[in-house]
Amino acid sequence: EFPNVISLNGQVGNESFQPYIKPEEIQRIKKLKWVIFNRWGKKVFETNKVNDKWTPGSDNPNDTYLYYYEVEYLDCNGLTTDVFKGNFSLLK
């Protein structure tokens, strides 16, 4: 699950963007690629680490951002790949 809004207004727990992954599912992840772009297509964040999160800086304006999240994980059928794409709003 991915949030649809993050806010830098001091509200604890809502100031960064990261997917929610159940703790028992983290060890099943074998590989991932996660990228965030601004509305103009400029990459503002990239990682391949499960526990990373994006915390916007002062140079990131209120806007809509796009994410691409590709994850390879083990399930009952073996190795599976899923891709998640979407957008979220940054409010300051």
VENVENWO-V881027 format. One record per backbone hydrogen bond with DSSP energy under -0.5 kcal/mol. CO is the residue of the C=O (numbers start at 1). NH is the residue of the N-H. If there is no record, write none. Layout:
CO NH
CO NH
//
This chain:
1 20
4 89
6 91
10 12
11 14
14 7
16 18
17 54
19 21
22 25
22 26
23 26
23 27
25 28
25 29
26 29
28 74
31 72
33 70
34 47
35 68
36 44
36 45
37 66
38 41
42 38
45 36
47 34
49 52
53 55
54 17
54 56
57 60
59 61
63 90
65 88
66 37
67 86
68 35
69 71
69 84
70 33
71 82
72 30
72 31
73 80
75 78
78 75
80 73
82 71
84 69
86 67
88 65
89 6
89 91
90 63
91 8
//
